[in-house]
Amino acid sequence: MHVMVLGAGVTGVTTAWYLRQAGFDVSVVDRQPGAGLETSFANGGQISVSHPEPWANPGAPLLALRWMGRPDAPLRFRPQPDLAQWRWALSFLRECLPWRTRHNTEAIAALAIHSQRELHRLRSAAGIEHEFDSRQQGILHLYFTQEDFAQASTRADELARLGIDARVSSAADCIAIEPALANAAPALHGGLYAPGDESGDAMYFTRALAQVLARDGVRFHYETRIERLEHTGGLINGVMVRDSNGRPDMLVANAYVVCLGSFSPLMVRALGEQLPIYPVKGYSVTAPVLDPTRAPQVSLTDESRRIVCSRLGDRLRIAGTAELNGYDLSIDPARGKGILEWAQARLPGAIDPAKAQLWTGLRPATPGNIPIIGKGRGVNLWLNTGHGTLGWTLACGSAEILAGLMRGRRPPIAFPVRGA
Ligand SMILES: Cc1cc2nc3c(=O)[nH]c(=O)nc-3n(C[C@H](O)[C@H](O)[C@H](O)COP(=O)(O)OP(=O)(O)OC[C@H]3O[C@@H](n4cnc5c(N)ncnc54)[C@H](O)[C@@H]3O)c2cc1C
């Protein structure tokens, strides 16, 4: 049976891997000239099992109000005359209810733990352990206000309940864990250290895995823009595409999996499917390390500013900000400057700012940050999409679950799959 994966981001390529492992004949279609070139290109690099709490939580509406009008606000809502945006924002508010947050956090934690286990299996089975600047030194969550740090011990207890190890750490403990934080010491109130977390370059991983799959017989149709799904009576007959010269073609398979990130809802809308996914724009800065003793090896999360930082070989990646502003990918230099200033203030002398590369990507976010995995509308249509802030963390587990569902297996964890 031939399965066509639509999208070659980290979600699509890991899906192709698990489908191949499950014995399917697999092909992948993407408009870019290679794998991992859109949202999976320059994300924060964290495999962040210790961050299952979604943005939608009981404190979020008040926080968003407090941040309104601040140029360095981690979260920004730019209202558009777009029904999808308003519908998403209202659903987001519903997901802020305490019981919804609790349900979402538990589901994400289970998937994240499963996903990390699968990542470990996959990277050694595919032989790509050394291909993506991977680092298994944990994530240190940092608190720069006493008010924020006061929440650390409740959060550690909650994570322990979910089976995730995280230790409350004093400012001195934080510097012992990551000596490059020495210059941040005066402003630091403390941290929460999750030793089991890790980091790595999602794009390098995706590219390396795609190469392994191509060698193994998976066909990649790059520079191929998908225009629409052709369907009759609930059956997808093929995918109408155009190559880079604008030539139309129809690609045909027995089943199709949608892994198109933020663009997934646009593709399935014609089938009467309303996917609650909206693009949430974020920024990252990648810069060469200038002084290795000043650049952290442990991945960092500034909980007070919602900024993450990962060492990727001889580069440092710093990422953050969230903007609800449609599909706009233009770069606002002020947003990038804020991230770069964070690095210079907290890790002075670590990177070369003159060589910093600014990037922006669209997180395919569902209101509760729960990805949509399972059956789509259409007999032979499947979905693995909507991974929001955690697509790199959740990729392998989501793909394993989807491939299992297509073989008629229930998920090995408690996770709400779609229509199966
Ligand atoms: C600033 C930022 C920081 C982040 N940090 C982290 C982090 O530290 N840890 C973490 O776990 N996650 C992080 N994320 C989230 C993570 O990057 C995403 O969830 C993940 O990359 C989504 O992967 P995807 O494969 O679903 O989407 P994408 O990578 O966007 O892949 C979708 C693919 O579909 C293709 N496509 C779309 N439309 C068409 C079409 N019409 N025709 C053909 N092809 C099409 C695109 O070319 C693309 O390759 C971050 C995101 C951002 C923006």
The ligand as an SDF file (V2000), in Angstrom:
LIG
                    3D

 53 58  0  0  0  0  0  0  0  0999 V2000
   10.5640   30.4570   17.1300 C   0  0  0  0  0  0  0  0  0  0  0  0
   10.1720   29.0070   17.3060 C   0  0  0  0  0  0  0  0  0  0  0  0
   10.8040   28.2590   18.2960 C   0  0  0  0  0  0  0  0  0  0  0  0
   10.4450   26.9310   18.5100 C   0  0  0  0  0  0  0  0  0  0  0  0
   11.1330   26.1820   19.4300 N   0  0  0  0  0  0  0  0  0  0  0  0
   10.8060   24.8810   19.6160 C   0  0  0  0  0  0  0  0  0  0  0  0
   11.5560   24.0830   20.5380 C   0  0  0  0  0  0  0  0  0  0  0  0
   12.5290   24.5260   21.1470 O   0  0  0  0  0  0  0  0  0  0  0  0
   11.1620   22.7870   20.7350 N   0  0  0  0  0  0  0  0  0  0  0  0
   10.0850   22.2510   20.0550 C   0  0  0  0  0  0  0  0  0  0  0  0
    9.7580   21.0860   20.3150 O   0  0  0  0  0  0  0  0  0  0  0  0
    9.4070   22.9660   19.1320 N   0  0  0  0  0  0  0  0  0  0  0  0
    9.7400   24.2580   18.8980 C   0  0  0  0  0  0  0  0  0  0  0  0
    9.0490   25.0090   17.9780 N   0  0  0  0  0  0  0  0  0  0  0  0
    7.9090   24.3910   17.2710 C   0  0  0  0  0  0  0  0  0  0  0  0
    8.3510   23.5000   16.0860 C   0  0  0  0  0  0  0  0  0  0  0  0
    9.3600   24.1380   15.3480 O   0  0  0  0  0  0  0  0  0  0  0  0
    7.1540   23.2160   15.1760 C   0  0  0  0  0  0  0  0  0  0  0  0
    6.0800   22.7020   15.9520 O   0  0  0  0  0  0  0  0  0  0  0  0
    7.5150   22.1890   14.1010 C   0  0  0  0  0  0  0  0  0  0  0  0
    8.6350   22.6140   13.3620 O   0  0  0  0  0  0  0  0  0  0  0  0
    6.3460   21.9360   13.1530 C   0  0  0  0  0  0  0  0  0  0  0  0
    6.7770   20.9890   12.2200 O   0  0  0  0  0  0  0  0  0  0  0  0
    5.8540   20.5690   11.0120 P   0  0  0  0  0  0  0  0  0  0  0  0
    6.5970   19.5440   10.2520 O   0  0  0  0  0  0  0  0  0  0  0  0
    4.4990   20.2370   11.5210 O   0  0  0  0  0  0  0  0  0  0  0  0
    5.6890   21.9190   10.1600 O   0  0  0  0  0  0  0  0  0  0  0  0
    6.7310   22.5200    9.0860 P   0  0  0  0  0  0  0  0  0  0  0  0
    8.1240   22.3480    9.5270 O   0  0  0  0  0  0  0  0  0  0  0  0
    6.2730   23.8910    8.7680 O   0  0  0  0  0  0  0  0  0  0  0  0
    6.5190   21.5670    7.8420 O   0  0  0  0  0  0  0  0  0  0  0  0
    5.4010   21.6910    6.9860 C   0  0  0  0  0  0  0  0  0  0  0  0
    5.8970   21.4360    5.5830 C   0  0  0  0  0  0  0  0  0  0  0  0
    4.7830   21.5220    4.6880 O   0  0  0  0  0  0  0  0  0  0  0  0
    5.2220   22.1360    3.4990 C   0  0  0  0  0  0  0  0  0  0  0  0
    4.0660   22.7400    2.8360 N   0  0  0  0  0  0  0  0  0  0  0  0
    3.1330   23.5760    3.3620 C   0  0  0  0  0  0  0  0  0  0  0  0
    2.2190   23.8870    2.4390 N   0  0  0  0  0  0  0  0  0  0  0  0
    2.5570   23.2300    1.2870 C   0  0  0  0  0  0  0  0  0  0  0  0
    1.9970   23.1300   -0.0070 C   0  0  0  0  0  0  0  0  0  0  0  0
    0.8650   23.7930   -0.3710 N   0  0  0  0  0  0  0  0  0  0  0  0
    2.6170   22.3540   -0.9240 N   0  0  0  0  0  0  0  0  0  0  0  0
    3.7280   21.6640   -0.6050 C   0  0  0  0  0  0  0  0  0  0  0  0
    4.3090   21.7230    0.6110 N   0  0  0  0  0  0  0  0  0  0  0  0
    3.7320   22.4950    1.5560 C   0  0  0  0  0  0  0  0  0  0  0  0
    6.2410   23.1760    3.9510 C   0  0  0  0  0  0  0  0  0  0  0  0
    7.1460   23.4800    2.9030 O   0  0  0  0  0  0  0  0  0  0  0  0
    6.9060   22.4940    5.1340 C   0  0  0  0  0  0  0  0  0  0  0  0
    8.1250   21.8610    4.7820 O   0  0  0  0  0  0  0  0  0  0  0  0
    9.4010   26.3460   17.7270 C   0  0  0  0  0  0  0  0  0  0  0  0
    8.8020   27.0850   16.7050 C   0  0  0  0  0  0  0  0  0  0  0  0
    9.1830   28.3990   16.4870 C   0  0  0  0  0  0  0  0  0  0  0  0
    8.5370   29.1870   15.3690 C   0  0  0  0  0  0  0  0  0  0  0  0
  1  2  1  0
  2  3  1  0
  2 52  2  0
  3  4  2  0
  4  5  1  0
  4 50  1  0
  5  6  2  0
  6  7  1  0
  6 13  1  0
  7  8  2  0
  7  9  1  0
  9 10  1  0
 10 11  2  0
 10 12  1  0
 12 13  2  0
 13 14  1  0
 14 15  1  0
 14 50  1  0
 15 16  1  0
 16 17  1  0
 16 18  1  0
 18 19  1  0
 18 20  1  0
 20 21  1  0
 20 22  1  0
 22 23  1  0
 23 24  1  0
 24 25  2  0
 24 26  1  0
 24 27  1  0
 27 28  1  0
 28 29  2  0
 28 30  1  0
 28 31  1  0
 31 32  1  0
 32 33  1  0
 33 34  1  0
 33 48  1  0
 34 35  1  0
 35 36  1  0
 35 46  1  0
 36 37  1  0
 36 45  1  0
 37 38  2  0
 38 39  1  0
 39 40  1  0
 39 45  2  0
 40 41  1  0
 40 42  2  0
 42 43  1  0
 43 44  2  0
 44 45  1  0
 46 47  1  0
 46 48  1  0
 48 49  1  0
 50 51  2  0
 51 52  1  0
 52 53  1  0
M  END
$$$$
